[in-house]
């Protein structure tokens, strides 16, 4: 049974069609991903499904009594509302009752037992304690703890996480998710991916995270040239079938063009026939001309750029220390960069990734230590904040101020107009004033201005945010051929896997580990290490750390250290077992007070496991195992 069916939908803005005459539907339990270049109408189509906008033409029908939840890119909340107000909305009887119960518990000095009992009875009557368990898990995993904090004091990323939490706690039949992974760290993204994958709900999502799309979706709907293409499979399947479709279209288009050239010669040779018996052939010619000049399928072009000469001395970090508000972010971190290295930074939000980048760029001073930069190093720094572009200039003029031509991978040159087109600034968009660009388009243009200045050391802080998948693929191809050094922070696992040689893992308490391999290889080794510690009888398979990292010299463990490492293995196994028991208990319908105690203990155990695991890994590295 279909959850919804769209027939002949059309939408245009300022007479520019976004899509026209599109048909698609979603069945129960299906998880659909919408894919398209920026400006093609993905978010508009999502808003039409959510009832926030109406289509110009067509019909949209939903299953009766369908409960729809919509995650917007920039959610809006009531003025003066707190986090708790926005998560436990008054309109939902169960969530409202739980919210009232949470408020009553917080009034420890003025607790009314009778009022608390009435709330408990109400939640019992509504069978609402599973919501409480769900809320505890979601809020903990998304890092939402200050429930009394006013929403207007939260950052944009925190507000998005509150909106996502509300959606996951509520009970919907259809989830509409517009960029749900934005502002989430890697652990949160992987948790959300697994949660959505297990949900027996219908989902429509927009995301530039290709691993997330492949993990969650089982159906891809692509908007291209105002047309919709449907693929029944995940993202990897979509890539394969899209390539097959475009190969067939290229072959068909080439045949049409060959026929058109022959007919064009005939038209030029037969001026008199145009008013007599060849009228039908003339009509066919004009139809053929329309097809031949219609859709263009661009061949992929490898693009590289000139790079400033890079000397033998590049960048040295010597015993860098930095803390904020008493929390260590970097502690005695040292590293010497080598030519051509591409390194990814991994760590939870607030672990110090952006701080390290800012220290290298001399925007933040370390508490201790030195940064020594080679004389030939030319940095290209893409920051999440501080985008500076001339608002009164057109897009093409901004780029021409930097370079008139760009070198391609085969040694030829292309004009900046063609280069902009490759990065999805096509046609009239190149002559739009910067002030009229969207936030995502400004970020994309700012990134291009950095790449075109010929840096030999790129520092990229979340370069993939607000980029569509088409532009992401182009950027990846561009950076794969880049010969300089590169240090990046990104929550896009696919992007990192494709580009980095090794990763710096920041543990949030000052430690930085240099791990050989990309993100997936690191994660695989890390998970294997956790599994081995949970089963002490198995042979240990520690993460391989780079010998270039001077922060941990390998040596023989002392008797005390060896005893500590053996003890940690047993302690972690016990904690993992206790954690599994708590998960089972929380899902079995505990009374509220018992559930709250179990939830608190669960969070405490998770923290202990993380701390003991990091210490175990440190000892493993010291031992050189």
N, C-alpha and C positions, 0 to 999 in steps of 0.2 A: 504494500500500500504506500502511495506517495505521501510525503509530508507536505510538499507543495509542488505546484506545476506552473511554470511560466510559459506563456504562449504569445509570440509576436511582440515582445517587449521592445520599446524604442525610447530613447532619451537623447535630447540635444540641449546644449547650452550656447546661447548667443548664435543660434543657427549652425553651430558645429555639432554634428552627430557623434555621440559617444558610442552608441550601439543601435542597431535597427533590426527589427524582425527576428529577435533571438528566441529560441525555444530550449528549455531544459527543465529537468525535474529532479527531485531528491527523494529517495525512498527512506523508509524507517531504518535507522541504524547506519545509514550511509554517511560518510565523512568527506565532504567536498572541499577542494581547494580552488580558489579563484586566482588565476594567474594572468597578468597583463602588464604592459609597460605603464609607467606613470602617466596619468592623464587619459587612460583608455576607458575609465569608468568603473573600476573595481569597487571603490568605496561608494560611488553613487548607486551601483546595483545592490550593494549590501544594505544601504539605507532604504532602498525601495523594498527589499525583503523585510526590513525591520519596521516598515510603515512610517519612516521619517520623511520620505519623499514619495512622489507618485510618478509613474511612468507617463510619457506623452501618449504612447499607444500600447496596445496589448492588454492581456488579461493575466492576473496573478491570483491563483486560488490555493487556499490552505486547508489542511485537514481540520475538521470541526474540533473546537475546544483545544487547539494547539497552544501550548505555553512557550513563548519565545523569549529568550534572553539575548541581549545585544551588548557587546563590548565595543564601544567607540574608540577611535584613536585618541581623542581628547575629551574624556568624559567631563560632564558638568554636574556639580553637586549643589544642593540648596545652601543659600547663604547662612553662615553661622552654625552649620551642622558639624558634628564631631565624626570621627572615624566610626564609632559604634552606631551612631544615628544612620550613617550611610550603608552600613553592612546589614544591620538588623532593621529593615524598613518597616514602618507602621502598617503598610498595606498588606503585609504577609503575616497572618495570625500567629504561625509557629515562630517565625523569626522575631516578631515583635515580643512575644512572650519570653523568648530566650534573652532578648536584649534587656527587657525589664528585669529579668532574673539576674543578669550580669550586673546591672546597675545597683540592684539591691544588695548584692554581695559586696560591692565596692564600698558601701556605706557602713563600714565596720563599726564606727562610733555611734551610729544611730540605726542599728539593725532592728527591724520589726519582724520578729519570728512569725507572727500570724500572717503578715503580708507575704513573707517568703514562702510559707506553706501554701497559701492560695496560688502563688505563681507556680510552685512545684506541681500542685494538683492540676493546674491548667495545662502545663506542658505534658503531664502524664496523659491527660484526656486527649491531647492532640497527637500523641505518640511522637513527641518532638525531640527525644533525647538523642536520636541518631543525627539530627541536625547539629546538636551540640558537639557530638564527636566529630562530625564533618568540619564544623567551624574550627575546632581546635587544631585539626590537621592542616587545613588550608591556611589559616592565619599564621601558624608556625612555619610552614614551608615557604610562604611568601614574605616572611620577615615583618609581619604586622603585629606589633606588640603594644603600642601606645594608643589604646582604644579611645581614650578621652581627649586626644589631641584634636584641635579644630582643623577641618579640612583645608582652610585657606592658608595654614602654615606649612602644608606639605608641598614637596616638590612635584613637578609634573609626573615623574616616574613613580613616586609614592602614591599619587592619586590614581594612576593607572592600575597599580597593584591592588588598591582598595576596591576599585571597580571590578577587577578580575576576581577577587576573593568573593565579593557579593554574588557574582554570577555562578561561581562554583558551589557556593553554599546553598543557594536557592535550587529549587527543583523545576527544571525546564525540560521540555521535549525537544526543542530545537535551539542550538547555540549558534549565534552569529558572532564571530570573533575577528575583529579587524586589528591585525598586528599584535597578537597576544604576547609575543615574546619580547617586545620592546621593553626596555628598562628592567629586564630580569637577568640575573647572573646565570652562569652556565649550570649550576646545580638546580636552580629554580626551573630553567628551561627543560632540563632532562626530567625533573619531577612532573612538570605540567604535561610534557609529551606522553609519559607513561600513564598519567591519570586520564587524559583524553582518549588515549588508545583503548583503555579498559572500559570506558563509559559506554553503556548501551544507549546512546543518544544520537540523534542526527546533528551534524555539525557542518556549518559553512565557515571557512576561515580564509583570511588573507594573511600571508606571511612571506617575508623574504628569506626566512631560515629554511634552507632546502632539506637539511636533515630532519627538521621538525615536520615539514610537509610530507616527506617520505615515510616518517614514522607514524603519522596520524591519519593522513588521507588515504582513501581507497578509490577516489574519483577526482579527476582534474578537469576543470572547465576553464578554457583559455579564451580570453577576449582579444581579438586581433583584427585590425582593419574593420571595426564595427560588426564583426562576425564572431560567433561562438563555436568553439571546437570542444568536443567532449571526449575524454579518455577514461576508460574504466580500469583504473589501476593507480599506483602511487606515483611519486615524482620521477623515479628512475624509469618506470614504464612509460610515463609521459615523454621523457626526453627521447627514448628510443622510437616511439611511434611518431613523434613530431618530426624527427629527422627523416623517417620513412615518407611521411606526408609531403614534406618540403622537397625531397628528392623527386617524388612523382610529379609535384607541381612544376619543378624546374624543367623536367623533361617535357611535360605537356606544354608549358609556356614556350619552350624552344621550338617545338613543332608548330605552334600557332604563329610564332614570329617568322619562321621559314615560309609558311603558307602566305602570311601577310606580305612578305617581300615579293613573292611571285605575283600575287594579285595586284600589288602596287605597280609593278612593271606593266601588267596588262592594262590597268587603268590609264597609265600614261600613254600607252600605244593606241588606245581605242577611243579617241574623243567623240566620234560620231555615234558610237554604239550606246552612249549613255542615255539617249532618249528613246531607244527602240527596244529590241528584243532582249538586251542584256540588263534590263532594269533589275531583275531578281539577283543577278550576279553583283550588281552595284550595291544593292541592299546588304548582301552577304559580306561584301568588302567592308562596309562601314561597321557592321557588327564585329567583324574580325579585327578591325582597327581598334575598336574599344577594348577587346580582350587583350590584344597585343600590348596596348599602352596601359593596361590595368595594373593589377597587383605586381609589385616588384619584389623579388626574393633576393636579398643581398647576399653575395658570397662573403664568407668570413674573411676578415683581413687581420693579419697579425700586425700589431702596432708596437713599436718600441720608441725610445726617445734618446736623444743625446744626453750624456751624463758627464758632469764635471769630473776632472781627473781626481782619483783618490790615492793619496800617498800610503806609505807603509804604516804610519801611525794614525790610528783612526779615533778610538775613544776608549779611555780607561776610567773605570770606577774604582776608587780606593777606599775601602772600609766606610761605605756610606751608611750613616745613621739618620733616621728621621722619626719623630713621634709627634702626635697631636693629642692634646688633652690627656697626657699620661699614657696613651696607647702607642706601643711600638709598631710602626709600619715597616721600617727597614732597620736592620741591625747588623752592622759590620758586613755589608754586602760589597763584594769586589768582583769585577769582571773586566776582561780585556776583549774588545770586539775585534773580529777578524773580517777580512775583505769578503763581501758577498753574503754574509750571514743574514738569514731571515728568521727572526725570533718572535714568538707569540707570548703574551703575558696572560697568565691564568690566575684567577683568584676571585673570591666573593666580593660583592659590592662593599667598598670601604676598606679593602685589604691593602690599598696603596699603589694600585697599578698606575693611575693617572698621576699620582705624586711622583713616582719614579720617572715618568716621562717629563714632568715639569722640572725636576731636578736636573736632568740631562740638558734641558733647554735653558737652564739658568733662570727659570721663572719662579722657582722655589729653592731656597738655600738649605742644604742639609745641616743637621745639627752638628755632625762630625763627618770627616772624610773629605775627599777631593774628587772633582771631575776634571779629567785632562782630555782636551779635544785636539785632534790633529789639525795642522794649519790648512790642509787641503779639504777638510770636511765642509760640505755645504748641506745644511739641514733643510728638509722640507717637512714642516710640522703641521699636521691636520689635527686640530683640537675640536672637542665637542662644543666648546664655547669660543667666543671671541671672533666669529666670522666677520670679516671686514671686506665689503665690496662697495664700489661706487654706485649708489642707488640711481644716479642720474644718467648712467650710461647703458647702452644696449649690450646684450650678451656678447655679440660678436666683437664689439669694440673692446670690451674687457679683455677678451682673449688676444686680440690683435695687439694690444698694448704690451703683451709679453712675447708673442711670437707670431710671425706671418705664416710659417710652414712647420709641419711636423714630419719627422722621418719615420717611414714605415719599416717593417721587419725585413723587407727585401731590398733595402737600400734606396728606395724611391722616396719622394716627398709628396705630401698632400697639403692642400690649403686648410686653414683653420675652419672654414665652413664645413668641409667634408669631415674633419676631425670632430667637430661639434655634433654633426649628424650621427656619427658613430656612437656618441655618448648620449643619444636621445634628445639632443637639441636640434630638431630638424625644421627646415622650412622657415615659416614666419616666426617660430619660437626664437630664432637667433637674433631677431630684430626687436624683441620685446625688451623694455627697460627692466633693469634689475629690480627696481621697486615693485614691479608687477609680478615677479616670480613667487611661487609658493615657497614655504620653508624648506621642503625637500629639494626643490630645484636650485635654491640658493646654495645649499650644502653641496650639491653635485657640481655646480659651477665653481665654488670655492676649491673643491678638491682638484678640479682640472687646472686651476691657476697655480696650484702648488706643484702638480706633476710637470707642468710646462716650464718651470723655472730651472730645470735640469739639476735637481738635487742629487747628491751621491749618498745621502743617508736619509731615508724616509722614516718619520715617526708618525704613526697613524693611531689616533684615539677614536675608536668606534667609527671607522670610515663607511661601514655598510648600513648604518641607520638611515632610514628614509630612501634607500635606493631600491628600485624594482629589480626583479630577477634578471631582466634583459641587461640592465646596466651593470649589475654585479658580475655577470659572466664576462662582459667586455672589460671591466676593471681587472678581473682576475687574469685574463689573457695578457693585459697590459703589464701587470706586476710580475707575472711569471717570467717575462723576458727582461726584467729589470736587473741590472748587474751590480747595483750598489747594496749597501746594508739596509736592513729594514727591521724596525721594532714596532709591533702592533698590539693594540688592545682591541679585541672584538668578541662579541658573543655569538658570532656566526661560525659554527663549528666547521661547516663545509668550506667556508672561505679560509679559515685557519689551516685546515687539513691540506688544502691545495697549495698553500704558499710557504708555510714555515718549515724550517729544518729541525728546530728544537724549541722548547718552551721553558720560560721561567715561571715557576709555580710559587705564588706568594701565599703564605699561610695565614696572614692577618695578624701575626704576633711578632713580625720582624724577620722571619726566616724566608729565604728565597732559594729554591732548588732549581738547578738547571737539568732538565730532562731531555735526553735524546729522543727525537721523533716528533710527530705532529700530535694534535689533540687526541685523536682516536687511539693512537698507539699509547700515549700517556694514560688515558682513561682505562684502556684494556689492562695495562700493567698494574695500575693502581687497584682496580677491582680484583685482579688475580691475587695481589698481595693481601687484600682484605680477606679473600676466601681462604687463603693459605693460613692466615692467623686464626681464622675461625675453626680450622681443622689442623691442629698442630702436628698431626702425624704426617701430613703431606710435606713434600720437599718444598722449601721456601723459594719463591721466585721474585726477588726484590726488583724494584724499578732501577734501571741502569742510569746512573747520574754521570754527567759530563766530567771528564778529568780536568777540563779547563776551569771549572768552578773552584776557586781557591778558598771557599768558605768552609770546606769540610775535607781535610786531609785524611786518607785512609790509613788505619793502623790496627794493631791487635787490641782487642777489647781487654780492659782490666777485669779481674775476677768479679768486682762489684757490678760493672757494666753488663757483663755476660749474664750475671744472675738477674739483673733488672730486665734484660731483654727477654729471658725465659719467662719471667714473671708476667711481663706485659702480654705475651702470647696467651697465657692462661686467662688473664684478667679480661682481655678483649673477647675471648670465646664466651666467657660467662656473661659479659655485658650484652653480646649479640643474642644470646639465648634469652636473657631477661627482656630485651627489646622486643623479640618475637612474641613472648608471652604477653607483654603489655598491649601489643597491637591486637592480638586475639581477644584480650579482655575488653579493650575499648569498643570492639565491635559486637560484644555480646549483650549490651544493654545494661550497663552499670547504673546505679543511682548517681545523681548529679555530683554529690560531694566525692564519691569514690572515683567517678570519671575525671573530675578536676585533678585529684591527686595523681591518678594514673597518667594524665596528660602532662603534668608538671614533671613527674618522674621520667617519662619518655624523653622530654626535651633535655633533662639533665643527663640521661644515659647517652643520648646522641652526642652531646658535648664531650663527655668523658671518652667515648669511642674515638672521636676526632683527635683529641689531645693525645691519647695513648698511642693511636696509630702514627701520628706525626713523630712522637718520641721513638717508637719502634723503628720507623724508617731512618731516623737519624743514627740510631745505633747500628742498623744494618749497613749504612753507608760508611760509618767509621770503621766497621769490621772489614770492609771491602768485599762483602759477600755478594 
